[in-house]
Amino acid sequence: MSQEAQIDLDTPDTIRMSVAEATVLGEAALQRVGYSGEDARIIVDQLVDNALCGYKFAGLPRILAIAGDEKTGKARTPVKVVHETPLSALMDGGNNVGYIVAYRAAEVAIDKARKHGMASVGAYNSYYSGRNAYFVEKVVKEGFVAMHIASAKPRAVPPGAARPALGTNPLCFGFPSDNGPVIFDMGTAALMWGDIMLHAHLGQALPEGIGYDENGTPTTDANAALRGGVATFGGYKGYGLAFAVQALGLLAGAALARGEVQDYGFLFWVVDPNMMLPGGDFQRQMAELVTKIKATPRQPGVDEIRVPSERAYRERERRRKEGIVLERKVVESLKAL
């Protein structure tokens, strides 16, 4: 059975919901923890899209993480621009959850890129921003090339360390093409923190080599890893990328909220490809690049060569028709908030 089929398997421990039903459930749960109206719609739209694309941990279970975060119970102020030039903006997130703050930052980046051909926008004083690809796809659909990073507070353990020192620190690149957006999104941790939290909530063991307890000892106990940290992916290479994302987070103002250089920062770099290739040829070239890569001769038993985001988009369309499968325990926890 394929991994996709396993995710969508109906069992006594799961509930299948339509997009509309999942949206109602998510918005009701968010309202009970203090987010309503447009803010709740922005958050849930991403969570449902994450589930449609096959990212189980990044779907509605994230509301449980939002509810349990100490920042959710503190005062919030509207997201605002605190420093601006024609090509750049720095935004104070007002302690709003990152789903909202990064969404607003993406809007500002799009507006500036439309007017001036490029933009650099950073946002700070926030937390959990969800899946980078969601925001980047929004930017790319406007015809722009985009890079987006999200630094965070320490969760990832550098090679040889006994304590976390870096965020799980995802980075994402997006490209417009004649055949639609092409998005590459990855976390620099071996497993994203939301996935660790979902494993703990469901009582599931972590794979070997992922988690560390509070003493820096390797563990498969997800609850112990929540008190400790997670490895970076790919050894020193993942560590190096995590370090770079943490540094770029400083450019987005990560240290301004609490004076901590290891904190949340969301950065968008957006470019109109016509700034580099006048005449709109970039989109055509991107489509040709994808076509050539997919036409690469395959090894025996391989059905196709896929490019980044292709799997997610296919699953999104399938699940829009078939529905989203949620763990019954997650649904019950959301209703009990």
C-alpha positions in Angstrom: 0.0 0.0 0.0 1.3 3.5 -0.9 2.1 6.1 1.7 -0.7 8.3 0.4 -3.2 5.4 0.7 -2.0 4.8 4.3 -2.6 8.5 5.2 -6.2 8.3 3.8 -7.1 4.9 5.3 -10.5 4.8 7.0 -10.3 3.0 10.4 -12.2 3.1 13.7 -9.7 5.7 14.8 -10.2 8.1 11.9 -13.0 10.4 10.7 -13.3 11.5 7.0 -14.5 15.1 6.5 -15.2 17.3 3.5 -13.3 20.6 3.1 -16.4 22.4 4.3 -16.8 20.2 7.4 -13.1 20.5 8.3 -13.3 24.3 7.9 -16.3 24.6 10.2 -14.5 22.4 12.8 -11.3 24.4 12.6 -12.9 27.8 12.8 -15.0 26.8 15.8 -11.9 25.5 17.6 -10.0 28.7 16.8 -12.8 30.9 18.1 -12.6 29.1 21.4 -8.9 30.0 21.7 -9.4 33.7 20.7 -9.2 33.8 16.9 -12.3 34.6 14.9 -13.5 36.4 11.7 -10.9 36.9 8.9 -8.0 35.8 11.1 -9.6 32.4 11.7 -10.4 32.1 8.0 -6.8 32.8 7.1 -5.5 30.2 9.5 -8.0 27.5 8.6 -7.6 28.0 4.9 -3.9 27.1 5.2 -4.5 24.2 7.7 -7.1 22.6 5.4 -4.8 23.1 2.3 -2.0 21.5 4.2 -4.2 18.5 4.9 -5.3 18.4 1.3 -1.7 18.3 0.1 -0.9 15.4 2.4 0.8 17.1 5.3 -1.1 15.5 8.1 0.7 17.1 11.1 0.4 20.6 9.5 -3.4 20.4 9.2 -6.0 20.9 11.9 -3.8 19.3 14.7 -1.8 22.5 14.6 -4.8 24.3 16.3 -3.9 22.1 19.4 -0.4 23.5 19.3 -1.7 27.1 18.9 -4.0 26.5 21.9 -1.2 25.2 24.0 1.3 27.9 23.3 1.8 30.5 26.0 1.8 33.3 23.4 -1.8 32.6 22.4 -3.0 33.7 25.9 -1.1 37.0 25.7 -2.4 40.3 24.4 -2.2 40.9 20.6 -2.1 44.0 18.5 -2.7 44.4 14.7 0.1 43.5 12.4 1.8 46.8 11.2 4.7 48.1 9.1 7.3 49.7 11.4 10.0 50.5 8.8 9.6 50.9 5.0 11.3 51.8 1.8 9.9 51.5 -1.8 11.5 48.0 -2.0 11.3 46.8 1.6 9.2 46.6 4.7 9.7 45.5 8.3 6.6 44.4 10.1 5.7 43.9 13.8 3.5 40.9 14.0 1.9 42.1 17.3 2.2 38.6 18.9 -0.3 37.2 16.3 0.2 33.6 15.2 2.5 33.4 12.2 -0.2 32.1 9.9 -1.6 35.6 9.9 1.6 37.5 10.1 3.4 35.7 7.2 0.1 36.0 5.2 0.2 39.8 5.7 3.9 40.0 4.9 3.3 38.1 1.7 0.6 40.6 0.7 3.0 43.5 1.3 5.7 41.7 -0.7 3.3 41.2 -3.6 2.2 44.8 -3.6 5.8 46.1 -3.6 6.9 43.7 -6.3 4.0 44.8 -8.5 5.1 48.4 -8.2 8.8 48.2 -8.2 9.8 44.7 -9.6 11.2 43.3 -6.4 10.6 43.3 -2.6 12.3 42.3 0.7 9.8 42.0 3.5 10.5 40.8 7.0 8.2 40.2 10.0 8.8 39.5 13.7 7.1 39.3 17.1 5.1 36.2 16.1 5.2 32.3 16.3 4.1 29.2 14.3 3.7 30.3 10.7 2.8 26.9 9.2 3.9 25.7 5.8 6.1 28.1 3.8 4.8 26.7 0.5 1.3 28.0 1.2 2.5 31.7 1.3 5.0 31.2 -1.6 2.3 29.7 -3.8 0.2 32.8 -3.2 3.2 35.0 -4.3 4.1 32.8 -7.3 0.5 32.9 -8.6 1.0 36.6 -9.1 3.8 35.9 -11.5 6.8 36.4 -9.2 9.8 34.3 -8.2 10.0 34.0 -4.4 12.2 32.8 -1.5 10.7 32.6 2.0 12.4 31.5 5.2 11.1 31.2 8.7 13.5 31.1 11.7 12.2 30.0 15.1 13.2 29.5 18.7 15.6 26.6 19.5 14.2 23.1 18.7 17.0 21.6 16.6 20.2 20.1 18.0 23.4 20.8 16.2 25.7 17.8 15.5 27.6 17.0 18.7 25.4 19.3 20.9 23.4 18.2 24.0 20.8 21.0 23.7 18.8 22.6 20.8 20.2 25.8 19.4 18.3 26.4 16.1 14.7 26.4 15.0 13.3 23.7 12.7 13.9 26.6 10.2 12.1 25.8 6.9 13.1 27.5 3.6 11.1 27.6 0.4 11.6 28.6 -3.3 8.8 29.3 -5.8 8.8 29.8 -9.5 6.0 30.7 -12.0 5.7 28.6 -15.1 3.4 28.3 -18.1 2.0 25.2 -16.4 1.5 26.8 -13.0 3.6 27.3 -9.8 6.5 25.1 -9.0 7.4 25.2 -5.3 10.2 23.6 -3.3 9.7 23.7 0.4 11.7 21.9 3.0 12.4 22.0 6.7 16.0 21.8 8.0 15.1 19.5 10.9 14.9 15.7 10.4 11.3 16.0 11.4 9.2 19.2 11.8 8.2 20.1 15.3 4.5 19.8 14.5 5.1 16.2 13.5 6.9 15.6 16.9 3.9 17.1 18.7 1.4 15.0 16.7 3.4 11.8 17.5 3.3 12.7 21.2 -0.4 13.5 21.1 -1.2 10.1 19.5 1.3 8.2 21.6 3.4 7.1 18.6 7.1 6.4 18.7 9.5 8.5 16.6 11.9 6.9 14.1 15.4 6.2 15.2 17.9 9.1 14.9 15.3 11.9 15.1 14.8 12.9 18.7 16.9 13.9 21.8 15.7 14.1 25.4 16.4 17.0 27.7 19.9 15.5 28.5 20.8 15.2 24.8 20.4 11.5 24.7 18.9 9.9 21.6 15.2 8.9 22.1 12.2 7.6 20.2 9.8 8.9 22.8 8.1 11.9 21.3 7.2 13.4 24.7 10.8 13.2 25.7 11.8 14.9 22.4 9.4 17.7 23.2 11.4 18.4 26.3 14.7 18.1 24.4 15.0 18.6 20.7 15.2 17.2 17.2 18.2 16.4 14.9 18.8 18.5 11.7 18.4 16.5 8.5 21.5 15.3 6.6 24.0 15.9 9.3 26.2 18.9 8.9 24.5 19.9 5.6 21.1 20.3 7.2 22.8 22.0 10.2 24.5 24.5 7.8 21.1 25.4 6.2 19.4 25.7 9.6 22.2 28.1 10.6 21.7 30.2 7.4 17.9 30.4 8.0 18.5 31.5 11.6 20.8 34.3 10.4 18.3 35.4 7.7 15.7 35.5 10.5 17.7 38.3 12.1 17.3 40.3 8.9 13.5 39.9 9.3 13.8 41.4 12.8 13.8 38.2 14.9 15.7 39.7 17.7 13.6 42.9 18.0 10.6 41.4 19.9 12.4 40.0 22.9 16.1 40.7 22.4 16.7 37.0 21.5 18.8 36.2 18.4 17.2 32.7 18.4 13.6 33.6 17.7 10.9 33.7 15.1 11.5 35.8 11.9 9.7 35.5 8.5 11.5 36.8 5.5 10.2 37.1 1.9 12.4 38.0 -1.1 10.2 38.5 -4.2 11.3 39.3 -7.8 9.4 39.9 -11.0 11.2 37.6 -13.5 10.8 40.3 -16.2 13.3 42.4 -14.2 15.9 39.8 -15.3 14.4 38.4 -18.5 12.2 41.0 -20.3 9.5 39.6 -22.5 8.0 37.0 -20.2 10.3 34.2 -21.3 11.0 32.9 -17.8 7.7 31.1 -17.4 8.1 29.4 -20.7 11.7 28.3 -19.8 10.5 27.0 -16.4 7.8 24.9 -18.1 10.4 23.6 -20.5 12.8 22.8 -17.6 10.1 20.7 -15.9 9.3 18.9 -19.1 12.9 18.0 -19.7 13.5 16.8 -16.2 10.3 14.6 -16.3 11.5 13.2 -19.6 14.8 11.9 -18.1 15.2 8.1 -18.8 14.0 6.2 -15.8 15.4 3.2 -13.9 13.5 -0.1 -14.1 10.3 -0.1 -12.1 10.1 3.7 -11.9 6.8 5.1 -13.2 7.7 8.7 -13.5 10.2 11.4 -12.5 8.4 14.0 -10.3 9.3 17.6 -9.6 8.8 19.5 -6.4 5.2 20.2 -5.5 3.8 17.8 -8.1 2.7 15.2 -5.6 1.1 17.7 -3.3 -0.9 19.3 -6.1 -2.2 15.9 -7.3 -3.2 14.9 -3.8 -4.9 18.3 -3.2 -7.2 17.7 -6.2 -8.0 14.1 -5.2 -8.8 15.0 -1.6 -11.0 17.9 -2.6 -13.3 15.1 -4.0 -12.6 12.3 -1.5 -12.3 14.3 1.7 -9.7 14.6 4.4 -9.0 11.8 6.9 -8.4 13.0 10.5 -7.5 11.1 13.6 -10.6 10.7 15.8 -8.5 11.7 18.8 -7.6 15.0 17.2 -11.2 15.8 16.3 -12.3 15.1 19.8 -9.5 17.2 21.2 -10.5 20.1 18.9 -14.1 19.9 20.0 -13.1 19.8 23.7 -10.9 23.0 23.6 
